[in-house]
Amino acid sequence: MIREFGLIDVMYLIAAARWTLALTATAFIGASLIGIVIAIARILPFAPLRWLAAAYIHIVQGTPLLVWLFVIFFGLPLAGISVNPWIAAALAFSVYGSAFLGEIWRGALVSIARTQWEAGASLGLSLGEQLRHVIVPQSIRVAIPPTVGFLVQLIKNTSLAAVIGFVELTREGQLTAAGTYKPFAVYITVAAIYFAMCFPLSQWSRSIERKLDVAR
């Protein structure tokens, strides 16, 4: 039965956007935890660990996100591990995001002047103490703009979770378009909701970048 696209459908789309944000938050946390390890491994003096972290980044970044979704959603059950679309999407986005965040944060760490590292070493600080007390506090300011920029991309990329049946904003849009036969109106509304979620973050990121440029 075909129905008109109305306010109730818009409310359903807005409700589905909450799952988009929930998936984004979960994936960002997971990606951050892995990304921190990757970033630190990339700057350690132990060469094999650096190579392993670099290989991880190249493999993950060189593989489409959609492939990771399929590998986890269809591959884990073959190994006897049952996953629902929510878990599969969260894992895939966490793995994919960790490679990008790891590289962003590595870049922020190495952007700090070498003299800062040497000053920490001259005070007798271990590598961990140098990172905690000297390097990380300075690198956070450098890392914030690209990290926020990546978060915006992550929000938009969650739309791919629709292909494995996870009902977020894009999937709800597909279902609504199929029920109303008003795809143009539906997807314009979907686009407006994505814009409402992403635009404030984009502006915040640009604002931080401008402040950092002035500070320099």
N, C-alpha and C positions, 0 to 999 in steps of 0.2 A: 504494500500500500504506500503510495506516494503522499507525503505530507509537505506542508509549507515550511520553509526555513524561517524560524521565528526566534523570539527571545529565549524560549526554553532551550533551543539548540545552542544559542550563544552561551547560556549558562553552563550547559554540558561541556562546551569547549573550554570555558574558563576553569571548570572543575578538573578537566583533563590536564590543563596546564600545571596544576599542582603536582601531578605525577611527573611532568617534565622537569619541574624544579627539584622534586625529590630525587629523581634519577641523576640530575646534574650534581646535586649536593653529595650524594653517595659516591658517585664516580670521582668527583673532585677530591674528596677525602681519601679514597683509595689510591688515586693517582698521586696525591701528595705524599702519602706514606712511602710508596714505592719510589717516587721521584726523588725524594730526599736521599734515599740510599744510593740511587743511581748517580745523583749529582756529586755526592761525597766520594763514591767509588771512582768517579772520573778524574778526581784531583789528587787521589792518594799516590804516594810514591811507588806503591807495589804495582808494577807494570801489568802482570796477568789480570789483576782485578780491573785495571783501567781498560784493558782490551775487551774483557768480558762485558763491561758496562757499555762500551762503545758498540760492540756487536749487537747487544740488546737494542740499543737505540736505532741502529741502522736497520735491523730486521723489522722492528715494530713500525718505525716511520715509513719503511719501504713497502709495507703491506696495507692495502685499503682497510679502513675501519669495518666496512661491510664484511670483509673476509673474516676478521676477528669475531664478529658477531656470529657468523655461521660456524666457525671452528668451535667456539665455546658452546653454542646452543645445540649443535648437532654432534659435535665430537665428544664432549664429556659423557653423554649417555652411552656412547659406544664403549667407554671405559668403565661403565657401571655407575657413573655419577649422574644422578637425575637432577636437572636444573630447570626451573621455570623461566619464562621470559624475563622477569624482573632480575633474577640473579644473573642470568646469562648476560643481559645488557649491562648491569653494573660491573661485572667482571671484565667484559670486553672494553668498556669505556675506561675503566681503571687502568688496564694494561696499556691501552692506546695512549691515554693521557699522560701516563707516567713517563713515557719516552720524551714527550714534548716538555713537560714540566722539569724533568731531570736535566734536559739540555738548557732550558731557560735559566734554571738556578745555577747550573755549572757556569754558565756565562756570567752570571751576576757575581759569583764567587771569584772568578779569575779576573774580573774587571777591577777588583781592588788592587791598588798599587802594591808592587812587590815589597816596597819598604815597610808596609804595614805588617806583612808576614814576618819580615826580618826583625821588626821591632818586637813582635810577640815572642819570637824565638830567643831574642837577646835577653828577654825578661825571664827566660827559663820555662816558658809555657809549652806544654805538649801540643801536638797538632789539634787534638780535640779542644783544648783550652783556647788555642788561638782562634779556632772557628767560633767557639761559643762567645768569647769575650771581645774579640777584635774584628774578625772578618764578617760574620753573619750579621751583626747589628748594622754594619755599613752596607752590606750587599742587599739587605731587605728593601731599601729605598730604590735600588736599581731594578730589583726583580718585580716590584709591585705592578708597574704598567703592563709589561708583557704577560704577567700572570693573569691580570684582569682581562686582558685581550684574549688570552686562551680560554678563560672561563666563558666569555661571550661566544666563542666558537663552539665550545662544548655544549652550551644550551642549544644551539642550532643543530649540532650534530646528533643530539638525542633523537631527532626525527627519524634517524635510520633504525631505531629500535622497533619501529612499526612493522618492519619486514619480518620480524620473528614473533609478531603478535602482541607485543607489549602496547597496551592502550595508553598512550600519552597524547599530547596535543595533535600531532599529525595523524595518528591512527584514528582518533576520535573524529578528526576532520574527514578522513576517508569514509568512515561509517556514516557520518552525517550526510555527506555528499551522495552516498549510495541510497540513502533513505529519502532524500528530498529532491534529488535530481537538480540541484542548484550548486554545481561545483564551483562556479565563479564566485558566488556570494560566500560560500563556505570557506574557500581558500583565501579570499581577501580578508575574512575575519580571522582566520588562522594566522595569516601574515601579520595582521595588526596586533595580535596577542604576542607573537614572537618579538615584534618591534617594541612593544611595551615592556617586555622583559629585558631586552638586550640594550636598548638605547641608553637608559640611565647608566648602565655599567660602562658602555663605550665612552660616554661623556665624562664619567668619573676617571677612567683611565687616561683620557686626553688631558684632563685637568691636572692629574698627578704628573704627567710628562712635562707639561708647561711649567709647573712649580719646580721640578727638578732641573729643567733647563735654566730657569732664573737663578736657582741656587748655585749652579755651576759658574 
